[in-house]
């Protein structure tokens, strides 16, 4: 692993760009996951999701898990990037669990999801 305090030689691999790319990809996939949750709340899908919905959920969940694992194994070059990476990995893992919980709750309609519980708690 590269030393984050040592400047890189001209021919060395730049891990900072890989960590930044993975972080950006994780942010993009999170927005896509929010869209999938939004689509799941449509009246035609809520409680009676079809196979296409579950295939999309599985694909997004697999992509989120893959990028989170890759980001966990990649070190950033600078101290700030490394700190952000160390914060992003547990948050991404938590987001994956929330995403799976919410999509299962919306698709099956059998139990409330975290967004529904949060909304009910906020409204009082």
Buried (B, 14 or more C-beta within 10 A) or exposed (E): EBEBEEEEEEEEEEBBEBBBBBBEBBEEBBEBBBEBBEBBEEEEBBEEBEEEBEEBBEEBBEBBBEBBBBBBEBBBBEEEBBEBBEEBBEEBBEBBEBBBBBBBBBBEEEEBBEBBBEEEEEEE
